[in-house]
Amino acid sequence: MTRVDAAVPGHPTRRTPLLRLAAVPVVALAVLLGSAACSGDRAEQATPATGATIPQAGTTSGAPTQPTVTDRSAGEESGGAGAVATDAPRPEDTDVVLSFAVWDPATSSVQASGYVSPLVEDGGTCTLDLTQGDRTVSVSSAALADATTTACTDLVVPGEDLAAGTWVLQLHYASDTAEGTSGALSVEVPA
């Protein structure tokens, strides 16, 4: 007996599964395009060069915000064509911040770190002064440029260099372009 593959109306053929598989990406694409077109609560975005505004993340008031741009050819602020976005002016004062100071019992040492803001540079020197009465112990490290600050790290004073009691710490920064001193923090060195 010879087998004949003929299409019978209303009866599936071997091609039907292939057609169904081919339809899946088409349906998925239609769903994605439809959901993107229907999401009316999303803000339209445009480039600043067209004069349009770009809403800030988290803005819910519905009022658009205009970025500040400077037209370098005209030397004035504008939001129109040919404008170039710029950073806000950096503060003129240099802040030196001693952000971390602790006695570390695991290493029997005082460990400290800090930063200089708004300065971003390599090559400066960070000096940590520890003072107890009329005695001062100092340690220095090279400053490292970070994303928005200059970091002062690896400031470690071994406990054998310190007497037991309270020490007052201050961080000093010096470079060719800036210098400054932090506020004081205290660390208790155990006996």
C-alpha positions in Angstrom: 0.0 0.0 0.0 1.3 3.4 -1.0 0.9 6.4 1.4 -0.2 9.7 -0.1 0.1 13.0 1.8 -2.7 15.1 0.7 -4.3 18.0 2.4 -7.7 17.3 3.7 -9.9 20.4 4.6 -10.1 20.8 8.3 -7.3 18.3 9.0 -3.9 19.5 10.1 -0.8 18.8 8.0 2.8 18.6 8.9 3.2 22.2 7.9 0.9 23.5 10.6 3.5 23.3 13.4 6.0 25.3 11.3 3.4 27.9 10.6 2.6 28.2 14.3 6.3 28.6 15.2 6.7 31.3 12.6 3.7 33.2 14.0 5.2 33.4 17.5 7.9 36.1 16.7 5.4 38.1 14.7 2.9 38.1 17.6 5.6 39.0 20.1 6.8 41.9 18.0 3.2 43.2 17.6 2.7 43.0 21.4 6.0 44.9 22.0 5.2 47.6 19.5 1.6 47.9 20.7 2.7 48.3 24.4 5.3 50.9 23.5 2.7 52.9 21.5 0.1 52.7 24.3 2.4 53.8 27.1 1.2 57.4 27.1 2.6 58.2 30.6 6.2 58.0 29.4 7.8 61.3 28.6 9.0 62.1 25.1 12.7 62.6 24.9 14.6 64.8 22.5 18.1 66.1 22.3 18.9 69.5 23.8 20.1 70.7 20.4 16.5 70.7 19.1 15.5 73.1 21.8 13.2 70.4 23.5 13.5 69.6 27.1 14.5 66.4 28.8 12.6 65.6 32.0 14.8 64.8 35.0 14.6 61.3 36.5 12.0 61.2 39.3 10.1 64.3 38.1 6.4 63.8 38.6 5.0 67.3 38.4 4.6 67.1 34.6 6.4 70.4 34.2 9.4 70.0 32.0 12.8 71.2 33.2 15.2 73.0 30.9 18.9 72.1 31.3 21.3 74.9 31.5 23.5 75.1 28.5 26.2 77.5 27.3 26.5 78.4 23.7 30.3 78.6 23.4 30.2 80.5 20.2 28.0 83.3 21.6 29.2 83.0 25.2 25.7 83.1 26.7 23.3 80.7 28.2 20.7 79.3 25.9 18.5 76.3 25.2 18.6 76.5 21.5 20.5 75.0 18.6 24.2 75.0 18.8 24.2 74.9 22.7 26.6 72.8 24.6 25.8 71.4 28.1 28.2 72.4 30.8 28.8 71.5 34.5 27.8 73.8 37.2 30.7 75.9 38.5 32.8 74.2 41.1 33.1 75.8 44.5 36.2 77.9 45.0 36.9 76.7 48.5 38.7 73.4 49.0 37.1 71.1 51.7 39.4 68.6 53.4 37.2 65.9 55.1 38.5 63.3 57.5 35.7 60.8 56.8 36.9 57.7 58.7 39.1 57.2 61.8 39.2 54.2 64.0 41.3 52.0 66.3 41.6 48.6 64.6 42.2 45.9 67.2 42.9 43.3 64.6 46.0 45.2 63.3 46.6 47.2 66.5 46.7 50.4 64.6 44.8 53.6 63.9 43.4 53.7 60.4 42.0 56.7 58.7 40.9 58.0 55.3 39.4 61.1 53.9 39.0 63.2 50.7 39.4 66.7 49.3 36.5 68.3 47.5 35.8 69.6 44.9 39.4 68.9 43.8 40.2 66.0 41.5 43.9 65.5 41.0 46.8 63.0 41.5 50.1 64.1 43.0 49.1 65.9 46.2 50.1 64.7 49.7 47.7 63.7 52.4 49.1 63.9 56.0 47.4 62.6 59.0 48.4 64.2 62.3 47.6 62.4 65.6 48.0 64.6 68.7 48.0 63.8 72.4 49.0 66.6 74.6 52.3 68.0 73.3 53.1 64.9 71.3 52.3 64.6 67.5 52.6 61.5 65.3 52.3 61.9 61.6 51.8 59.6 58.6 51.5 60.6 54.9 50.3 59.1 51.7 49.9 60.1 48.0 46.6 61.5 47.1 44.6 59.8 44.3 42.1 61.3 41.9 38.6 59.9 42.3 35.5 60.5 40.2 34.5 63.8 42.0 37.1 64.2 44.7 40.7 63.5 45.6 41.0 60.5 47.9 43.3 60.2 50.9 43.7 56.5 51.8 46.1 54.1 53.4 46.7 56.3 56.4 47.7 53.8 59.1 49.6 54.5 62.3 50.9 51.4 64.2 49.8 51.2 67.9 53.4 50.8 69.0 53.9 54.5 68.0 51.0 55.6 70.1 50.5 55.8 73.9 47.2 54.6 75.4 44.5 57.3 75.6 42.6 59.8 73.4 44.3 61.1 70.3 43.0 64.0 68.2 43.3 63.4 64.4 43.4 66.0 61.6 43.9 65.5 57.9 46.0 67.9 55.9 46.2 68.1 52.2 48.8 70.0 50.1 49.5 70.1 46.3 50.7 72.7 43.8 47.0 73.8 43.3 45.4 73.5 46.8 45.9 73.0 50.5 43.7 72.6 53.5 43.0 71.0 56.8 40.1 68.9 58.1 38.1 69.2 61.2 39.3 67.1 64.1 38.2 63.6 65.1 39.1 61.6 68.3 40.2 58.0 68.6 40.7 56.1 71.8 43.8 53.9 71.9 43.4 51.1 74.4 46.1 50.3 77.0 
